[in-house]
Amino acid sequence: MKALTRKISRFAITLVLVIIAVMVIFRAWVFYTESPWTRDAKFSADVVAIAPDVTGLVTQVKVSDNQLVKQGDVLFVIDRPRYQKALEEDEADVAYYQALVAEKQREAARRNQLGTSAMSREAIDQANNDLQTTQHQLAKAIAVRDLAKIDLARTMVSAPADGWVTNLNVYTGEFITRGSAAVALVKANSYYVQAYMEETKLAGVRPGYRAEITPLGSNQTLHGTVESIAAGVTNSSTSVDSKGMATVDSNLEWVRLAQRVPVRIRLDSQPGNLYPAGTTATVVVTGKKDRQQHEISPFIRLVNRVREFG
């Protein structure tokens, strides 16, 4: 009797374990195939490509690669003495035309006062025309001087916002041209997550839905909100030939890969540069509330571990 009881107990325990295992596997399979989640997500941030607006020799570099800078901090300086001399030359031109305008004004006023009784109408008109021409030359000289002031100010390339300098590609003594990218600035407090969701899972993704983000190789879980869903992606199945006709690729009916669509997720709190832009994360869209997060997190961590070692 005791042996029969032990057999029944073992059978019952085994059956319960099998049922639990089946339930866990079924739930994991449903989650993997149907739930709105993806391992193909990237941390992103607003990046400013900084290029100088003047051309010349780099005389000073005041930052190092990956340094945190504040808005207005000088990053590097370009040939400031040359542009200072150009400004002085333009200011001299302005002073010259100002003196010339004053002289022409006196001449025109004197002739207009004397009138046609003392000289011809042609001489009076000539004096007035000379005054107008000189005034135009003065206006042009002032504009050139103001541009020289702008160029001089832009010899000091400053950070347009708070952030991290990265991929610094400018060095003291080299010649740099206007518009050539010298450094990238990753703006602080601009980090977000770009999740590439399969089209079959978009039914469970809506702006305003809550999301859980787990960086690859980390046990920390970040939270955010779905901000927007891309309105379209490139159609790789069609193109246009030289005649303007549509060219459509043939698709094998038994091999249909789900298109991935970018979903932008706003983070609840900024991680700084703890997770650099471009690094990978797993994203789960949990719905309007956070009640599912504690249930999903262990599975996501397991997926990350498998991905990390696989």
Order of alpha helices (4+ residues) and beta strands (2+ residues): alpha-beta-beta-beta-beta-beta-alpha-alpha-beta-beta-beta-beta-beta-beta-beta-beta-beta-beta-beta-alpha
